[in-house]
Amino acid sequence: MRWMHADGEVRDSDPKCWGVYIRGADDWIAHVSRKKAEEAALAFNERIVAGMHYDENDPWDWAIPDLWPWDQASHDAALRALQEV
């Protein structure tokens, strides 16, 4: 299925593969489900807001749950890599 992702790219995506896009850091973190991605994004954003000091020169990071923008194999590999950490 074609999907416009939080990073602005339009790609084919598998609706079973979810992750969190970290805007500002331009990073993706794989998660096992939409629910887990939403929970992780919420926790990340709560930490950001709690520590925010509003320096206009700081980058603005924000976590957005989204469909994984690559294929199932890369999603599986990213999940395995997280288990090794």
N, C-alpha and C positions, 0 to 999 in steps of 0.2 A: 504494500500500500504506500502511496506517496504521502509524505507528511512534511509540513514546515516545522522545523525544530526551533527550539529556544535560541539557538545560535544564528538563526536566520537562513540556514541552509535548507533546501528542499531535497529530500532523499527518500529512497525506498526504505521502509522500516517494518520490522516484525512486531505486531501488536502485543506479543508475549514478552518482549525484551524491554525492560525499563531501566532508566538510569537517572542521575541528577546532573544537570549542566550547571557548572559554577561560572556564572557571568562575571566578568572582570578578570578572573584567573584563566578563562577559556579552557576549562577542564571538564571531563566527563568521568563519573563514577558509576559503575554498573550496580544494579540492585536486582534482587530476585523477583520482585513484583512491583506493581504500581503502588500498592499500599506502603511497602518498605521505602520506595523512592520518595513518596510524599512525607513519610515520617522523618526520613533523613534530611530532606530539604527544610522542613519545618524546624528541626533541631539546629541545623546549621544557621538558618536565618535568625533564630532566637539568640544564638551566641553572638552573631554579628551585631544585632541591635543592642544587646546588653553591653557590649564593649565599645559602642560607637562614640566617637568624640567629634565627628563632623569637621574634620580638617579638609578643606576644599581641594587640597592637592593629593589626597589619598585616593587610591583606586576604589571603586565601588564594587564589592563582591556581593553576589546574591545567588542563592541556590534555587533552581527551577526543576521540578520533576518533569521528565519528558521521555518519549520513546527513544530507545537506544538508536543512534543514527547510523549504525553499521549493521553487519550481518550477525546471525545467531552465533556463528563460530567465534567472532571477536567478543561478543557479549559473554559467552562461556569462558573464554580465556581471561577476560577481565575479572570475572567472578572468582576464578581459580587463583589469580594473582592476589586478590584481596585476602583470600584465605591463608596465603603464605606469609602475609605481613604480621 
